[in-house]
Amino acid sequence: MVVATFLVGACGGGGGTGAGGSGGTPGNTKPRELTFPAGVRGTSPRFSPDGATLAYNRDEGDSNAVAVMSVTGEGSRNLATDGSYLTAMTWSKDGAEVIYAGDDDIRAVPAAGGATRQVVNAFAAVGPDLSPDGKSLIYGVNGSNLKLADLTSTPPVLTDLGMPGSGPRFSPDGRAIAYWSGDTLRLMELATQVTTDVLTGDDNFGFGGVDWFGDGRRLLAGTDRGVEIITLGPPVTRQLVSDVFALLDIDLSPDETQVAYAINGRQSLFVLSGL
């Protein structure tokens, strides 16, 4: 089903590439490649609230660390080492903590470094995202349904959203989420748990991820075509920004001018500017 209409209140054609290429933009702008030493790979990049720092999953072969570095790829340092190849993260509203899905639960670690703390007791959690007001956490569970955690209670109260999904992201007003369910990009109204299909039949099967623009009318999606801007309908429209093949883990910068992502089979992370 293609979405008929779905508008959310706000709070506040590409260049060519070969297989595994990093893509281009209409102005022939190439993304900045953030490289790592041999044997190290970066995945799941996430911009800090001020846009100056990237948190990411640093795969060092025998371990996975939650790490941070500048958006130019400098000054990388590990914050926690209890991640897995599935680990992704989000930031606290003030940028003081990185919240990540570890081996056994969802934890938070100070961005300046220090001891971790448990946020939600959630085994096999993937892709956490913090609500704009900082009061709720949405996440997937490997092999199970999406979960919504109310962080205003101790321990957090969990709601099973009744549907499997990956890479969930809160809308700017916190009332809805966008997420992938297999090859389908969906929206869900959290108050009613009513879902709407936006795109179907995507061969990238959600690995590219999804994010929201601040107007609540557009999504940034990693699809089988590459980096796309999806305008919600009616009608739904699609604008190809960069035709990246095997795209993973997109994230939109807070000022909406940059996109960070990974590529399957590549060690590097990439930051595309000039959106």
Secondary structure in CASP SS format (residue, H / E / C, confidence):
PFRMAT SS
TARGET T0000
AUTHOR 0000-0000-0000
METHOD secondary structure of the structure
MODEL  1
M C 1.00
V C 1.00
V C 1.00
A C 1.00
T C 1.00
F C 1.00
L C 1.00
V C 1.00
G C 1.00
A C 1.00
C C 1.00
G C 1.00
G C 1.00
G C 1.00
G C 1.00
G C 1.00
T C 1.00
G C 1.00
A C 1.00
G C 1.00
G C 1.00
S C 1.00
G C 1.00
G C 1.00
T C 1.00
P C 1.00
G C 1.00
N C 1.00
T C 1.00
K C 1.00
P C 1.00
R E 1.00
E E 1.00
L E 1.00
T C 1.00
F C 1.00
P C 1.00
A C 1.00
G C 1.00
V C 1.00
R E 1.00
G E 1.00
T E 1.00
S E 1.00
P E 1.00
R E 1.00
F E 1.00
S C 1.00
P C 1.00
D C 1.00
G C 1.00
A C 1.00
T E 1.00
L E 1.00
A E 1.00
Y E 1.00
N E 1.00
R E 1.00
D E 1.00
E C 1.00
G C 1.00
D C 1.00
S C 1.00
N E 1.00
A E 1.00
V E 1.00
A E 1.00
V E 1.00
M E 1.00
S E 1.00
V C 1.00
T C 1.00
G C 1.00
E C 1.00
G C 1.00
S C 1.00
R E 1.00
N E 1.00
L E 1.00
A E 1.00
T C 1.00
D C 1.00
G C 1.00
S C 1.00
Y C 1.00
L C 1.00
T C 1.00
A C 1.00
M E 1.00
T E 1.00
W E 1.00
S C 1.00
K C 1.00
D C 1.00
G C 1.00
A C 1.00
E E 1.00
V E 1.00
I E 1.00
Y E 1.00
A E 1.00
G C 1.00
D C 1.00
D C 1.00
D C 1.00
I E 1.00
R E 1.00
A E 1.00
V E 1.00
P E 1.00
A C 1.00
A C 1.00
G C 1.00
G C 1.00
A C 1.00
T C 1.00
R E 1.00
Q E 1.00
V E 1.00
V E 1.00
N C 1.00
A C 1.00
F C 1.00
A C 1.00
A E 1.00
V E 1.00
G E 1.00
P E 1.00
D E 1.00
L E 1.00
S C 1.00
P C 1.00
D C 1.00
G C 1.00
K C 1.00
S E 1.00
L E 1.00
I E 1.00
Y E 1.00
G E 1.00
V E 1.00
N C 1.00
G C 1.00
S C 1.00
N C 1.00
L C 1.00
K E 1.00
L E 1.00
A E 1.00
D E 1.00
L C 1.00
T C 1.00
S C 1.00
T C 1.00
P C 1.00
P C 1.00
V E 1.00
L E 1.00
T E 1.00
D E 1.00
L C 1.00
G C 1.00
M C 1.00
P C 1.00
G C 1.00
S E 1.00
G E 1.00
P E 1.00
R E 1.00
F E 1.00
S C 1.00
P C 1.00
D C 1.00
G C 1.00
R C 1.00
A E 1.00
I E 1.00
A E 1.00
Y E 1.00
W E 1.00
S E 1.00
G C 1.00
D C 1.00
T E 1.00
L E 1.00
R E 1.00
L E 1.00
M E 1.00
E E 1.00
L C 1.00
A C 1.00
T C 1.00
Q C 1.00
V E 1.00
T E 1.00
T E 1.00
D E 1.00
V E 1.00
L E 1.00
T C 1.00
G C 1.00
D C 1.00
D C 1.00
N C 1.00
F C 1.00
G C 1.00
F C 1.00
G C 1.00
G C 1.00
V E 1.00
D E 1.00
W E 1.00
F C 1.00
G C 1.00
D C 1.00
G C 1.00
R C 1.00
R E 1.00
L E 1.00
L E 1.00
A E 1.00
G E 1.00
T C 1.00
D C 1.00
R C 1.00
G C 1.00
V E 1.00
E E 1.00
I E 1.00
I E 1.00
T E 1.00
L C 1.00
G C 1.00
P C 1.00
P C 1.00
V C 1.00
T E 1.00
R E 1.00
Q E 1.00
L E 1.00
V E 1.00
S E 1.00
D C 1.00
V C 1.00
F C 1.00
A C 1.00
L E 1.00
L E 1.00
D E 1.00
I E 1.00
D E 1.00
L E 1.00
S C 1.00
P C 1.00
D C 1.00
E C 1.00
T C 1.00
Q E 1.00
V E 1.00
A E 1.00
Y E 1.00
A E 1.00
I E 1.00
N C 1.00
G C 1.00
R C 1.00
Q C 1.00
S C 1.00
L E 1.00
F E 1.00
V E 1.00
L E 1.00
S E 1.00
G C 1.00
L C 1.00
END
